[in-house]
Structure formats: structure tokens, C-alpha cells
Amino acid sequence: MAADDIRLNAKIEAHDLSGIVENKLAKVVAVLNTLTASKNIQSLDVEGGKDLINQSQQSTADITEGYFWLDKDGTTVWNSIFATNQTLQEEYGKLNLNFRAYFIEPKETGQPYYSSVVESLDGIPRIYFSMPVLSDEDKSFKGVLVAAIKSTTLAEQVKQELFPGIESRVSLIDRNGVFMYNANTSWIGRTIYGEEVRTEIERSLSLDSTQISKIYNEILQGKSGSVDAVATSTQIMTTIAYQPVFLYNQQDRDDHHHLFTVIISIPHILAEDVVLLIDQQRIYSTVIVTGIGIIAIGIAIVVLMWNKKLREVVSKRTAELREANEQLKIREDLQKEFINIAAHELRTPIQPILGLADIKELQLQDDRKGGGEEIKITKDEMNIIIRNAKRLEKLSSDILEIARIESGNLRLNLQEFDLNNDVIMPLVKDLQNSMNGKDLKINLSIQGGKKMPVKGDVNRITQALWNLLDNALKFTDKGSISIIAKKENDYIVITVKDTGSGINSKILPRLFTRFATMSEKGTGIGLYISKKIVEAHGGKISGQNNEDGPGASFSISLPMYYNNNGDGDDDGGGKKEGEEEYLRFREKEEEQVRAKTWPDISSMRIFS
């Protein structure tokens, strides 16, 4: 466990150090992006551009040596170093650098350029980031902005971020394998493939050439990893972790450039001490076990049996806690889902009512200025208020229904009735009255006899079937809505078929779940309530898109009721043995539902 902790710490430290370097370099790239997009640079305003470049250098002075601006021919327009050194300005003020890679690549590709460690004209190793200046209008090339970073400055930044005591165990290598930082200063500027460096690594660690080559390849390819090796001088196990430093595109994280690799090695000093203590304890335990003999074996058996039983108990309790935790998460998600959707749906009908109230209040104020105390309200305005108030009433009723269903308090008032005359025919009339001018044809087909006896809650079944008819009316603008009722194998099947827009393929797998909707015309509550009502009566509900044309079809099947005299319908029929069993829920008062199972909507604040 101690060794695993050390391995993990090595990876974490390498990752954190890599992230620090990435953040510092990303800041430089952000400054370059800002400069290339500025109007002063775009319009070749030298004086304005100078000020921006000088200010940018001040903001990143901890890592950059300077920023310089090259025109489209590669000639130096301005360098932030000139601001403090007039001599350099006179000497290099019009220096042409069109032969350098940080000018050529942005000019040819129109893309940023990020160099590895290169030796500059003055012999100092540096890293260069450059961005092309492209016209906003036609994307023509107008020059390049370059940031220069001394490799020694970057190395010092890395050293400052190290935890105390690990400076000697960190290296920084560029993407070409050149050491930028190492405790052995003689390695700085050399490549990891150098004979002296490779020989020293093989001599100091128990790694063969194949292992070293594998590590080198992963480092140069920008991969992260770790390896354990024994230090030959101390015979202590050491974990070596390496983590690449990437520069990411802000718009696309998959577009990134490998710049450097951070390498950190941590010896297993604590682990070695623990191993020694374990060995000593093992010898001591062996002596005790040998001395005690059979008694110790007996005690060990008892302890093992007790531990086994304890593990079983702990495992069982853990499983119960995990299950309880999952249930709590599900309830929390459901509550959040309810609040979000209820807030949105309640706000929609409230806004027109409040809007009309505000308008009438303003009209009343205007009338009062003229001495009047009354305002007029049009029929259309009253219809808006009534329609949205009814929508609020329907929404609150549906939410209360969900509360009853979720808490197991759905109330069923069972009685015998005729599904055709008591439910279907009245709903067809309601459907015709609710068409609001739509040019739709309503088709009704009763098959297998007009009398369709059912035992159940007539109001609940009416509610379930109306939800299907209401959905068909909402999503059908032309064509027809067909209601087909027939008897099949002791069941009455009612099918509602429309020629509307159909069911969205994304909604189809979760059609009868709560709030399953992708339309602004519905809340996704009605089908869920219908499903629960039908299932509570021992029936089934299904829905699918039509195969023979546009639209969708929904079907409800309910058990047919046979009375004790055996006269189930007007077509005759034998007496059935017994009756269908119906699922009954415990009955509680509506106030208990509000108080214990669902939030009180009347006191809820709605936030947009």
C-alpha cells in the first residue's frame, strides 16, 4: 500500500507540474491571439501596436523575454525589448527575419507555430510561439507576432513550482528530447539519446536498453506513463513518472501540440522501511505461532470464522446502504426534474394572465387621470385568461395525480358501467366540441356489440382515454382521428388512431414515462397518468407510429366484466369463473398527499 501511494503521488506531482507549465504557456498564447486580433495590429498602426505589445510583455514578464512584430516581408516592426533599450532598437530595428521558422510556417500555413528549444542569433536557447496576422476581411497575410521565451526562464519557473526536497528528482525535456532542466546541469542542452546521458541512466537504474528505449519513445510521442526501477547506488526502488505538456486549441481540445515532458522520480524510502518492519514482524509472528502450536491454530480458526461472518454482515449492510443511497439519488433527481418542468410549465400560462393584468392596470391608471374608474375587457382577452387559467388547473391536477400515483394513493371507485355509452360516446362529443375550427374527420367504430361491460372507476378510465384523444387532437392538423372499440379474448380494446405528426423516435422508447416530451404542446404527464390508471385496472396501454401512413396509434385494453348472471353483453355469453383481480391502492386524503409526498405548489416560487 505504501508503494502504491508513492507511485500515485509520483503521477500526481508530474501531472500537476505539467498543468502549471501548460497554464503559463496558454497565457502567452492567449496574449498572442489578442494582439493579432487588435485593430492597431490589423491596420498596421505602429504607435498603437507598440503600446499593446509593451503592455502584453508587462503582463507575462515572469515567463516571456519579449514580444516582437514582423511585417509581411519578415522585417521587424517593433520589439518590446526596444522600449527599454534604445541601443538594441538602433541595431536591430529593421532586422529581417524572414528566414526563421517562426515567420515561414505561419506565413505558409496561416496557423500558429510552436517551436522546441532553438538557438537564437545571439546564441541563447529560446522557445518561440508565433501567430499569423490575418486580415479580418479577406484573411490576407499581414505579418507575424512572436513571443520569445528563454529556456532557462521556463526552467526556473518549473523549479519555483516544485515542492521542497524534490528539485533533484525533476527533469524538463522538450519534444525533441533536449534537456531544459535537470539537477545535473551538465545535461541541460543535451538530448536524452546522447551517449553520456544514456550510459549514466543505465548505470544508475536497473533498466536495460529495451526498457529505456520504450520510455524514450513514449516521452517523444507525448504519452504519459510510469516505471519502477531500482537505484543501483542505494538499492532502493524508485518510481519514474512522466507527463507531457500540451498546448490546446481553445475551441477544440482534440487539437493540441506536444511541447515538453515533465519527468519526476520518487524513491520508495517509506515503502522500504515498511517492508523491513513487516519482515521483522513476520519472524516474530512465526516464533509465537510455533510456540503456541495447536492453541494458536484453534484461535486462528475462530478468528477467521468470526472475520468471515463479520465480512458478510458488513457486505450486506454496505449493499443495503448502497441501494438506499441510489434510491435517494433517484428521488433527488425526480424532485429536481419535477421542479424544473413544473416551473417552466406553470410559468407559460401565468405570463399571459399577468401580461393582461398589467395592461389593464396601465389602462386604469390612464382612465383615472381622465377621471374614469372603469376599463373594458374584450372577449378575446377574457378567453385568454380563461384558457390559461384552465391550463393551470389541468397542470396542477396532473401534478397532483402523479403525487397520488408515486405515493401509492391512487383512489379507485369501482363500479359496473358500459364503456361505450358511459365513456366513449361522451368523449367523442367532447372531442368534437374541442376541435376549435380544425378541419378534422372523427371516425367511430364499435365492433362486437354495442354493450361493453367493465368494472372500474369510470372517471379514471374517462381521464385515461381523454388523454389519448387530447394528444391526437393536439398533434393532428389535418386528416382524421379514429376511435375503434372491439372485444378480443375477454378484453375490450380501444384504439385511438390519428393522421398527425406521429411520435418522435427519441421519445418512443420512454413514451409512457414522466415528462417524456419534445414538443411545446404537451408536458409529457398525460400518457404517464393514463398508463398508471389502466394498469391499476388490470389492463395494458401501448403506442406506436402508424405503418400505413402518417400519425400514431394508441391502444388501451381493459378486462371485460361478467356479472353473476352470465349476461356480460347483449350478444350473450357464458358465465365466467370469478372476476379479474384489480390493483387497489391505499386511500389517503388529498391533504396527506400534499403534505407528505409532493411539494405544495401554492407556496412554490417560480424562477425563470
Secondary structure, DSSP 4 states (H G I P E B T S, - for coil): -HHHHHHHHHHHHHHHHHHHHHHHHHHHHHHHHHHHHSHHHHTT-HHHHHHHHHHHHHHTTTT-SEEEEEETTSBEEEEGGGGT-HHHHHHHTT-B-TTSHHHHHHHHHSS-EE--SEE-TTS-EEEEEEEEEE-TTT--EEEEEEEEEEHHHHHHHHHHHSPTT-GGGEEEEETTSBEEE-SSGGGTT-BTTSHHHHHHHHHHBS--HHHHHHHHHHHHTT--EEEEEEETTTTEEEEEEEEEEEEE-SS-TT-EEEEEEEEEEEE-HHHHHHHHHHHHHHHHHHHHHHHHTHHHHHHHHHHHHHHHHHHHHHHHHHHHHHHHHHHHHHHHHHHHHHHHHHHHHHHHHHHHHHHHHHHHHHHHHHHHHTT-------HHHHHHHHHHHHHHHHHHHHHHHHHHHHTT------EEEEHIIIIIHHHHHHHHHT-TT--EEEEEEE-S-S--EEEE-HHHHHHHHHHHHHHHHHT-SSEEEEEEEEEETTEEEEEEEE-SS---TTTGGGTTSTT---STT--S-HHHHHHHHHHHTT-EEEEEE-SSSSSEEEEEEEEPP--TTS--STT--PPPSS-----------HHHIIIIIS--GGG-----
